Structures are given as structure tokens and as C-alpha cells.
Amino acid sequence: MTTIITVDDFVRALREQPELRDTVRQLILTEELLELPQKLAALAQQVQELAAAVANLTRRLDDFSETTNRYFQLVNERLGRLEPI
């Protein structure tokens, strides 16, 4: 067991003893702060999924735009071949 007399002793003990550090952390921090790492990891996963969905939607929109532009080109070509009355 470590004897703690000064703040430096306390800091040293925290650095050297992870279980002491965890106990102090749980006593000092609120549940909300203790849960932040898990919540941040969940948020990062959701952002990754959202980014993948946006990339997929962007590809689909690009495909739709290309197809629409081809159809308009065909329509314009056909309209250009029509003779006025």
C-alpha cells in the first residue's frame, strides 16, 4: 500500500496504480461523463453509416442525372428533326 502525504504522492499513486485511478475517476466524474466514451463511439459509428448512406445516395443521384441528361439529348435530337408545319 502506498502512503500518500503530499499532492505529488497522490499524483504518483494515480499514475502507478490504474485501479486507484479508476476508483477516483468514478468518485469524481458524473455518470454522464463516464459514459461519454461509449456514446462517442456509438456516434462515430452512426456518422460512418450516415456518410456511407450519403455516398450511396450521391452515386444514385449522379446515375439519375446522367440518365436524365441522355433522355433530354434524345428528345432534343428528335425535336430538331421535326419539320415545322
Protein Blocks (a to p, Z undefined) as FASTA:
>chain_A
ZZdfbfmlmmmmmmmmmklmmmmmmmmpcfklmmmmmmmmmmmmmmmmmmmmmmmmmmmm
mmmmmmmmmmmmmmmmmmmmpccZZ
